[in-house]
Amino acid sequence: MSHDLLTADEVAELLGLHVRTVRNYVRDGRLQAVRIGKQYRIARADLQAFTGRPVEPGAGEGAAGRRQVEVTSIVEVEAVDPGTAGRVSTLLTTAAAGRPDREERLRVETVYDQQRAHLKVVVLGSLTATAHIFELIKAIVEDP
């Protein structure tokens, strides 16, 4: 039976949301849940109805599942012209969107300050995917 009920933390992890957001969905009545003690439990069937997609039986089982390691990094590059900043931004967003290994999470955001000629790249993802992004940044911004 414990495999049919998920905690708010497990649902948040599955959906990529903050646990408070999941709890607010429950309180607002948008997501059906049962309160057991001081915690909410969400049935897989209710989560499937909420998301409109199936939830795998092994999904969201915390410590019993596969361990995930994620990296959050900020790369700052100074003295970048607008053309290079545009190429870096396009390359990184395309690389993040077109990855064959969709199992590994990856999110890339770029911000360019033209007055300071400063490019900031925020990378959130797995160790492998993040390392790949760093290699792409290095290939473009470092002098040969």
Phi, psi and omega in degrees: 000326181297338179284342180270346179245138180243148175281166176298324177296317180294320178295317179300317179295317180298321184268352182072034181244167173281146182300329177296324178296317178298315179298322177295321176300319179293312181297324180283350180086005180284331179236122181289140179205164176244138178265121177241109186067237179257008184241151175270145172235133183246126178288146179303320180297321179291323177293320177296319178295322180293315185271337182077017178217155182290149176250123182296144183303325181274355186287141173078024183260028169050239187298333180286340182276189180287136179287132178247137176240127180236154182240139171240121185225150173236122178252125179245128181238125180261163178058053180248127178281160183302324180296315179295318179300318178295318179295317179298312180301313180296314180299314184290318179292324176293317179296321180291322183282329187258024182286140176284336182267068184296347178295328181272126180289143176203130175223133182231130175233140177234145177225128180242126176257104186292325181297322181265353185054048188236126178249130177241129179241123177255125183237127176233123180174189180290166180300314182294312181296321179294318178299321178297318179297319179298321178297320178294317178300314181300318182297329183270316191268339179276143178289140180290000000 
